[in-house]
Amino acid sequence: DSPESNVQVAQIANRAWSNGNGSLPSHADSQYPATVVCRFGGEDRVVPGIEGTAGTYDCSSCCDVNQGLLDKRNARTENEDNEEFGPRAKMARALLAEAIGTFMIVVGGCGVVCTAVTTGAQAGIWHVAVVWGFTVTLAIYCTADASGAHLNPAITLAFWLVRPEAHGMNWRSVLAYMAAQLLGGIMGGALNLAIFAESFAIWEKKNNIVRGSPESVVTAAAFGEYFPNPGFVPSRFEPDSVSVGMAFVTEAWGTLILAFVIFSVTCKRNGVLSGTGLQPFFIGFTVAVLLSLYAPITQAGWNPARDFGPRIVAALAGWGSVAIPGPRNGFWVYIVAPLVGGPLGAFLAEIGLWGKWWKRLD
């Protein structure tokens, strides 16, 4: 525990790093301590000496022994590439990631609605919900290291207000993230329209629906959200069965739950998923569950970019006022309600459940 012994341990550990394989040249046994402390993966670990050797330490608990070597880069908690980028490059890549991730969500999530509407391939809400869930999971895995994988203006706002240090959020980056997400939503909606254009035309012709008429809300629902879900009208709902107020509460509540889960499973003080890399799966599962619960009521938007981006495409593609402002001028619900619910759910998780203030109760 003396300063001298700590210095000796640090020197030996540093020399072990420089050799690249965790071992040291053989010298007299007395020159080396029985253990050394090395930093791997962002944490200190005690490394024991190997029996019958001098200055050789067993680092198998700290690294992937299947690789057969110690690579300093694998011990870093941040992507080495990020350390080489300047602030502008990091932000540019983050914005590209946000656009791509939101694009993926719209292509997969809204795309499965296109398929369900035009072909009936999905037999029920769960068939649609599970595709949404896996799509969100994949989008997060593909973009998280580059941007934090917000992919949703409501989540970006929540990070800025509740956990701004996580991705260096400030008001400028918030606006930039939201713009990138909206661009991704527009691009995803445009691709869906291009791929399903003929399918929509055939379906509308067979059902005697003129695009842009009130009846065309059924196909417009493959781009933006509506309350109640047009797929359940008139079999389950009347067109005015769900009020604007109830739609707002439902969208805010669903986004609150989603944000609560996101901030809970990514909180450093909640170790249940620490080191597993499974957080995106549980976020995707949450989306699937919420769609199963609330999609019949409001189509379960929870994301202003994934709603308004494709809605712009629909408005320009012939749906017109059916898309914007929508029946009962209700498009704003899918923008404002998530921006209210997201920060509330984040605050409940980050401050309410996992806040440091709990220590003061002892």
Secondary structure, DSSP 8 states (H G I E B T S, - for coil): --HHHHHHHHHHHHHHHHHSSSB-----GGGS-SEEEEEETTEEEEEEB-TT-SSBB--TTTS-GGGTS--GGGG-SS-HHHHHS-HHHHHHHHHHHHHHHHHHHIIIIIHHHHHHHHH--S-SHHHHHHHHHHHHHHHHHHHHHHH----SHHHHHHHHHH-TTTTT--HHHHHHHHHHHHHHHHHHHHHHHHHHHHHHHHHHHHTT--TTSGGGHHHHTTTS--SS-GGGTTTT--TTSS-HHHHHHHHHHHHHHHHHHHHHHT-TT-GGGTTT--HHHHHHHHHHHHHHHHHHHH-----HHHHHHHHHHHIIIIIGGGTTT-GGGGGGHHHHHHHHHHHHHHHIIIIIIT-GGGGGG-
